[in-house]
Amino acid sequence: MKKRKMGLALSLVLAAGTLLGACGKSDDNSSKNGDSKKDNFTVAMVTDTGGVDDKSFNQSAWEGLQAFGKDNNLQKGTSGFDYAQSKSDADYTTNLNTLVRNKFDLIFGIGYKLAPDVTKIADQRKDSKFAIVDSVVNKPNVASITFKEQEGSFLAGVVAAKSTKTKKIGFIGGVDGELINKFEVGFIAGVKSVDKSIDVKVQYAGDFAKPDVGKTIATSMYTSGIDIIYHAAGGTGTGVFTAAKELKKKDPSKDVWVIGVDRDQTEEGKLTADGKDYNVTLTSMVKRVDIAVQDLAKKSKDGQFPGGKVIEYGLNENAISVPDSNISPEAKTALDEWTKKVKAGSVKIPATRAELKSMGY
């Protein structure tokens, strides 16, 4: 009987030791995983159909993620920062789900076209955090990033009005809708604020990823006497640069200009004709998607994810700018003067066609 009691006691001691050992091992793993997760905040983005190398909107967003990765010693991949490329609208949901399954801490949808898919996946994956750029998704696990594109477009219009020689200016948009209309009406208001007699022709390509269409529209505009085109067309805008450069190469004395968008597109305007270097980029409406993406990623990493909120970036946040790339001293003076007015809030800038119409333009 005594032997049996001693045997039972020994068994209980051994069992307790095994249990404690297992708990200790579990705690160690949990601690390691927790530290790793805390020190290794992961972030990724889904592009729209323009792609990560569109020299515009998506590329700027990717540059923001790369900067965040560099600041935090992260590597490209599932343990750091990454992107999923969308070749068509049908890829959005698949790409978002893939990034969720890869357990990224924050997932960006780049562009308003992803809003319906971000809404759907955010509902299904309530424990995941998302951000949408250029749209608003009213979900507690989604932060919405918007910009005051009309401010920068207004200033681009001022530069165009001070630079045109034919008094004919063009605007080429990607897809006709609420977002790109902000670029359009802000630009027209800027032109007309300087000179109401200038004619502004507007045309949409119907797509953000068709440079051939952009080239066709731009060539037609330049042939009609338009000497400056402002594009807000993503990858389609590449065709606008192609059209301008081909015309410049054919006749270097011809004044044909492009106003770029989203990034400083001075590089896209470079060409050589008759052994001489030229550049058809007049200026760009720089929309610092990179700054916004990097800023939100940092906030989220620091535990300040603004879920359910809208963060708007403009001139006063240094997220919108118009560089003086190839503009004249007169245009530069006007740009500086109007920039001060816009920052001070003393200028009414339309964001819709209805607001533009109410201004008499």
Backbone torsions as a table, in degrees:
resi	resn	phi	psi	omega
1	MET	NA	-43.4	179.4
2	LYS	-63.2	-40.4	179.5
3	LYS	-63.1	-40.0	-178.7
4	ARG	-65.5	-39.4	179.2
5	LYS	-65.2	-42.8	-179.8
6	MET	-65.1	-39.5	178.6
7	GLY	-63.3	-41.3	179.7
8	LEU	-64.8	-42.9	179.4
9	ALA	-62.3	-41.7	179.9
10	LEU	-64.3	-39.4	178.6
11	SER	-62.5	-41.7	-179.2
12	LEU	-65.8	-39.3	179.0
13	VAL	-64.1	-44.6	-179.8
14	LEU	-64.3	-40.4	179.1
15	ALA	-63.5	-42.6	179.9
16	ALA	-63.7	-40.3	179.4
17	GLY	-63.5	-41.8	178.6
18	THR	-62.7	-42.7	-179.8
19	LEU	-63.8	-43.8	179.0
20	LEU	-64.8	-39.3	178.5
21	GLY	-62.5	-41.4	-179.9
22	ALA	-64.8	-41.7	179.2
23	CYS	-63.9	-42.7	-179.8
24	GLY	-61.3	-41.1	-179.9
25	LYS	-65.2	-40.5	-179.8
26	SER	-64.5	-42.6	-179.7
27	ASP	-63.2	-39.7	-179.8
28	ASP	-61.9	-45.0	-179.5
29	ASN	-64.0	-42.7	-179.3
30	SER	-61.8	-42.4	-179.6
31	SER	-63.5	-43.2	-179.9
32	LYS	-63.2	-44.6	-179.9
33	ASN	-63.9	-40.2	-179.0
34	GLY	-64.5	-45.0	-180.0
35	ASP	-62.7	-42.0	-178.5
36	SER	-61.5	-43.9	-177.7
37	LYS	-66.8	-41.5	-178.2
38	LYS	-64.9	-41.8	-177.7
39	ASP	-81.6	-14.6	-172.7
40	ASN	-125.2	70.3	178.9
41	PHE	-71.0	120.8	-174.9
42	THR	-103.5	144.5	-175.8
43	VAL	-145.5	144.4	-179.2
44	ALA	-148.5	168.6	-178.9
45	MET	-140.4	152.2	172.9
46	VAL	-109.5	122.9	179.5
47	THR	-76.9	163.1	166.9
48	ASP	-87.3	-168.5	-173.3
49	THR	-69.8	-11.0	177.9
50	GLY	-66.0	-29.2	177.8
51	GLY	86.8	161.8	-172.6
52	VAL	-72.5	-15.2	-179.8
53	ASP	-114.5	37.2	-176.5
54	ASP	-79.4	3.0	-178.1
55	LYS	57.2	26.7	-176.6
56	SER	-149.5	-125.7	-169.6
57	PHE	-61.2	-55.1	-178.6
58	ASN	-63.9	-40.6	-180.0
59	GLN	-63.5	-39.2	178.2
60	SER	-63.2	-41.9	178.3
61	ALA	-62.2	-43.7	179.6
62	TRP	-63.6	-37.8	177.3
63	GLU	-63.7	-33.6	176.5
64	GLY	-66.1	-41.5	177.9
65	LEU	-67.5	-38.4	178.1
66	GLN	-63.6	-39.8	178.5
67	ALA	-64.8	-41.2	177.6
68	PHE	-62.3	-43.3	179.0
69	GLY	-61.5	-43.2	179.4
70	LYS	-63.6	-43.0	-179.8
71	ASP	-62.6	-27.2	-175.5
72	ASN	-113.1	17.5	177.1
73	ASN	54.9	41.6	179.5
74	LEU	-99.6	153.8	177.2
75	GLN	-108.0	154.3	177.1
76	LYS	-66.7	130.7	-179.3
77	GLY	140.5	-176.3	-174.0
78	THR	-69.1	-16.5	178.6
79	SER	-97.4	7.4	-179.6
80	GLY	-143.7	-97.6	179.9
81	PHE	-137.7	149.8	-176.0
82	ASP	-161.7	176.6	175.4
83	TYR	-140.7	158.0	174.0
84	ALA	-121.4	123.6	-175.9
85	GLN	-86.0	134.3	178.4
86	SER	-106.8	121.7	178.2
87	LYS	-89.5	-22.4	176.5
88	SER	-150.5	167.6	179.5
89	ASP	-58.2	-28.3	-178.1
90	ALA	-66.8	-16.1	-178.7
91	ASP	-82.6	-15.6	-171.4
92	TYR	-59.1	-52.0	-178.2
93	THR	-62.7	-45.0	179.6
94	THR	-59.8	-45.6	-178.6
95	ASN	-65.9	-41.7	178.2
96	LEU	-62.0	-44.3	179.2
97	ASN	-64.5	-37.6	178.2
98	THR	-61.2	-43.6	-179.9
99	LEU	-68.3	-35.3	176.3
100	VAL	-63.7	-45.6	179.9
101	ARG	-63.2	-28.9	176.7
102	ASN	-82.2	5.6	172.0
103	LYS	60.5	38.0	173.2
104	PHE	-69.0	140.1	-177.6
105	ASP	-71.1	-31.5	179.9
106	LEU	-141.6	132.2	-177.8
107	ILE	-125.1	123.2	179.3
108	PHE	-95.8	139.2	167.6
109	GLY	-105.1	117.0	-173.0
110	ILE	-94.8	104.2	177.7
111	GLY	112.5	148.1	-175.9
112	TYR	-63.6	-22.5	-179.0
113	LYS	-65.5	-19.6	-179.9
114	LEU	-87.7	-5.0	-174.9
115	ALA	-54.8	-47.9	179.9
116	PRO	-60.8	-38.6	-178.7
117	ASP	-72.5	-39.3	176.3
118	VAL	-63.2	-40.6	178.2
119	THR	-59.0	-47.5	-177.8
120	LYS	-65.0	-47.6	-177.8
121	ILE	-70.7	-34.2	177.9
122	ALA	-63.5	-34.4	176.6
123	ASP	-68.2	-38.2	-177.7
124	GLN	-78.8	-31.0	-175.2
125	ARG	-118.5	69.7	-172.9
126	LYS	-66.4	-19.1	179.8
127	ASP	-87.4	-6.8	179.0
128	SER	-94.8	152.9	179.7
129	LYS	-109.1	134.9	-177.5
130	PHE	-128.2	161.3	171.4
131	ALA	-139.2	138.7	176.6
132	ILE	-114.8	135.0	179.8
133	VAL	-104.6	130.5	177.7
134	ASP	74.9	24.6	175.2
135	SER	-159.7	174.4	178.7
136	VAL	-125.1	125.1	175.7
137	VAL	-120.8	114.0	-175.8
138	ASN	-84.8	76.2	177.2
139	LYS	-134.3	144.0	-177.4
140	PRO	-64.3	-20.5	179.8
141	ASN	-105.3	20.4	177.9
142	VAL	-129.2	128.5	173.0
143	ALA	-101.1	136.5	-177.1
144	SER	-109.6	127.4	179.8
145	ILE	-109.0	123.7	175.6
146	THR	-128.6	164.9	-178.3
147	PHE	-131.0	157.3	174.5
148	LYS	-93.5	68.8	-177.4
149	GLU	-59.5	-29.3	-178.3
150	GLN	-63.8	-28.3	178.7
151	GLU	-66.0	-52.5	-179.8
152	GLY	-66.2	-35.9	179.7
153	SER	-67.3	-35.8	176.1
154	PHE	-59.7	-46.6	-179.7
155	LEU	-66.8	-35.2	175.9
156	ALA	-63.6	-35.8	177.2
157	GLY	-65.6	-38.3	177.1
158	VAL	-61.2	-46.5	179.4
159	VAL	-62.0	-43.4	-179.6
160	ALA	-61.8	-43.5	-178.9
161	ALA	-63.9	-34.4	-179.7
162	LYS	-82.2	-7.9	-174.7
163	SER	-112.9	-22.6	-176.1
164	THR	-68.5	142.2	175.9
165	LYS	-105.7	-21.8	-178.1
166	THR	-96.4	-11.0	-175.1
167	LYS	61.4	28.6	174.3
168	LYS	-129.7	121.9	-174.9
169	ILE	-129.6	148.1	-179.3
170	GLY	-119.6	154.2	173.1
171	PHE	-130.7	126.5	176.6
172	ILE	-118.1	118.9	179.1
173	GLY	-103.7	161.2	177.2
174	GLY	-77.2	-81.9	177.9
175	VAL	-112.6	130.2	-179.0
176	ASP	-70.4	113.9	-178.9
177	GLY	-172.0	179.9	-174.1
178	GLU	-53.7	-42.8	-177.2
179	LEU	-67.0	-56.1	-175.8
180	ILE	-69.8	-22.3	174.3
181	ASN	-62.0	-29.6	177.2
182	LYS	-63.2	-39.8	176.7
183	PHE	-64.7	-48.0	-176.7
184	GLU	-58.7	-54.6	-173.8
185	VAL	-73.2	-33.1	176.5
186	GLY	-64.1	-41.1	179.6
187	PHE	-64.0	-48.3	-179.6
188	ILE	-60.8	-41.6	179.6
189	ALA	-62.6	-39.0	178.6
190	GLY	-64.9	-43.7	178.2
191	VAL	-61.5	-50.5	-174.9
192	LYS	-69.9	-25.5	177.4
193	SER	-66.7	-26.3	178.7
194	VAL	-90.1	-43.8	-176.8
195	ASP	-154.5	105.4	-176.8
196	LYS	-65.9	-18.9	-176.0
197	SER	-80.4	-11.1	-179.7
198	ILE	-71.6	135.0	179.7
199	ASP	-91.4	130.2	178.0
200	VAL	-118.9	117.0	178.7
201	LYS	-96.8	133.0	-177.6
202	VAL	-115.0	133.8	175.4
203	GLN	-147.6	141.9	179.8
204	TYR	-110.4	142.8	-179.1
205	ALA	-86.0	-20.7	-178.5
206	GLY	81.3	8.3	-177.7
207	ASP	-164.3	152.9	177.4
208	PHE	-100.9	1.3	-174.3
209	ALA	-134.5	38.5	179.2
210	LYS	-130.2	78.7	-178.8
211	PRO	-59.2	-28.4	178.7
212	ASP	-64.8	-38.1	177.1
213	VAL	-68.9	-41.0	177.8
214	GLY	-59.9	-40.6	179.4
215	LYS	-65.2	-43.4	-179.3
216	THR	-61.7	-46.0	179.9
217	ILE	-64.2	-45.3	-178.1
218	ALA	-63.5	-43.4	179.4
219	THR	-59.4	-42.1	178.3
220	SER	-63.2	-41.9	-179.9
221	MET	-65.1	-47.4	-179.5
222	TYR	-62.5	-39.0	179.3
223	THR	-64.0	-29.0	-179.2
224	SER	-80.3	-3.8	178.7
225	GLY	110.4	-5.5	176.2
226	ILE	-68.6	133.2	-178.3
227	ASP	-112.2	-8.3	177.6
228	ILE	-137.8	129.4	176.5
229	ILE	-122.9	128.1	173.0
230	TYR	-100.9	123.1	179.1
231	HIS	-111.0	141.2	171.2
232	ALA	-131.2	68.2	-168.5
233	ALA	-135.6	15.7	177.8
234	GLY	57.4	-131.9	-179.4
235	GLY	-64.1	-26.8	176.8
236	THR	-61.7	-30.1	-179.9
237	GLY	-65.1	-19.4	176.5
238	THR	-58.2	-35.4	178.9
239	GLY	-68.0	-28.2	177.2
240	VAL	-65.6	-43.8	177.5
241	PHE	-63.8	-40.8	179.2
242	THR	-59.6	-45.3	179.9
243	ALA	-61.4	-46.0	-178.7
244	ALA	-64.3	-42.0	-178.2
245	LYS	-68.7	-37.2	178.0
246	GLU	-64.9	-40.5	178.7
247	LEU	-67.8	-40.5	179.9
248	LYS	-66.2	-38.3	-179.5
249	LYS	-67.1	-37.0	-179.6
250	LYS	-70.3	-38.0	-179.2
251	ASP	-142.1	88.8	-177.4
252	PRO	-56.6	-21.3	-179.0
253	SER	-80.6	-10.4	-177.1
254	LYS	-79.4	131.6	177.7
255	ASP	-88.7	105.6	173.2
256	VAL	-130.7	128.4	-175.0
257	TRP	-128.3	153.0	172.7
258	VAL	-124.5	137.5	169.5
259	ILE	-103.0	116.6	-177.6
260	GLY	-76.6	179.5	-176.4
261	VAL	-145.3	152.1	175.7
262	ASP	72.0	-56.3	175.8
263	ARG	-115.2	164.6	172.3
264	ASP	-70.8	109.5	-173.4
265	GLN	-98.6	29.5	177.1
266	THR	-57.2	-40.2	-178.5
267	GLU	-61.1	-36.2	-178.4
268	GLU	-69.6	-18.0	-176.6
269	GLY	-91.9	-1.4	-175.4
270	LYS	-74.7	139.8	174.5
271	LEU	-156.9	165.4	175.9
272	THR	-124.5	129.8	178.8
273	ALA	-135.2	129.0	-179.3
274	ASP	52.8	38.8	177.1
275	GLY	76.7	6.6	-179.2
276	LYS	-117.8	143.7	-179.5
277	ASP	-86.1	137.6	177.7
278	TYR	-134.7	168.7	174.8
279	ASN	-147.1	125.6	-176.9
280	VAL	-94.5	2.4	177.5
281	THR	-84.3	113.3	179.0
282	LEU	-74.1	-50.6	175.8
283	THR	-165.4	-173.8	177.3
284	SER	-142.1	149.0	171.4
285	MET	-92.4	96.1	-173.7
286	VAL	-82.8	118.3	179.4
287	LYS	-110.6	107.7	-170.2
288	ARG	-79.7	70.9	175.4
289	VAL	-59.9	-34.0	179.4
290	ASP	-60.9	-41.9	179.4
291	ILE	-64.5	-44.0	-178.8
292	ALA	-64.2	-45.1	-179.5
293	VAL	-64.2	-45.6	179.6
294	GLN	-64.1	-40.5	-179.5
295	ASP	-63.7	-45.5	-178.6
296	LEU	-69.2	-37.1	177.7
297	ALA	-62.6	-41.4	179.9
298	LYS	-65.6	-45.4	178.4
299	LYS	-57.1	-45.1	-177.3
300	SER	-66.3	-41.2	177.8
301	LYS	-61.2	-35.6	-179.2
302	ASP	-83.3	8.9	177.7
303	GLY	82.5	18.3	-178.3
304	GLN	-118.0	41.0	178.9
305	PHE	-62.6	120.0	-176.0
306	PRO	-86.0	57.9	-178.8
307	GLY	-58.2	135.2	178.9
308	GLY	80.2	1.5	-177.0
309	LYS	-111.2	160.5	176.5
310	VAL	-111.6	125.0	177.1
311	ILE	-110.4	120.0	-177.1
312	GLU	-109.1	131.0	-178.1
313	TYR	-114.2	137.3	179.7
314	GLY	-145.7	-157.0	-179.6
315	LEU	-58.7	-43.6	-175.9
316	ASN	-70.5	-16.1	176.5
317	GLU	-97.9	7.4	-178.1
318	ASN	60.3	25.6	-180.0
319	ALA	-102.2	-5.2	176.3
320	ILE	-130.2	133.6	177.9
321	SER	-156.6	160.4	176.2
322	VAL	-131.1	101.5	-177.8
323	PRO	-70.9	156.1	-178.2
324	ASP	-92.9	47.5	-174.4
325	SER	-44.6	-70.1	-175.8
326	ASN	-128.8	31.6	-175.7
327	ILE	-92.6	157.8	-178.0
328	SER	-74.7	162.3	176.4
329	PRO	-57.0	-38.1	179.4
330	GLU	-64.3	-42.7	178.9
331	ALA	-67.5	-37.2	178.8
332	LYS	-63.2	-42.5	178.4
333	THR	-61.8	-44.6	179.4
334	ALA	-64.7	-41.1	178.6
335	LEU	-59.4	-45.9	-179.9
336	ASP	-63.3	-42.6	-178.7
337	GLU	-64.5	-47.1	-178.5
338	TRP	-71.3	-29.9	176.8
339	THR	-61.9	-43.3	178.3
340	LYS	-62.0	-40.9	179.9
341	LYS	-65.0	-43.2	-179.2
342	VAL	-65.4	-44.2	179.7
343	LYS	-62.9	-33.5	-179.1
344	ALA	-78.9	-10.9	-179.7
345	GLY	78.5	18.1	-177.1
346	SER	-92.8	4.0	179.6
347	VAL	-120.1	132.8	176.5
348	LYS	-86.0	119.8	-179.7
349	ILE	-117.2	122.1	-178.4
350	PRO	-72.8	149.9	176.4
351	ALA	-118.4	-7.0	179.4
352	THR	-135.4	163.6	178.3
353	ARG	-66.5	-32.2	178.3
354	ALA	-64.9	-41.5	178.8
355	GLU	-67.1	-38.1	178.0
356	LEU	-63.7	-42.3	-179.6
357	LYS	-64.1	-37.8	-179.9
358	SER	-66.5	-18.9	178.8
359	MET	-87.0	-4.2	178.2
360	GLY	86.5	16.1	-179.5
361	TYR	-104.6	NA	NA
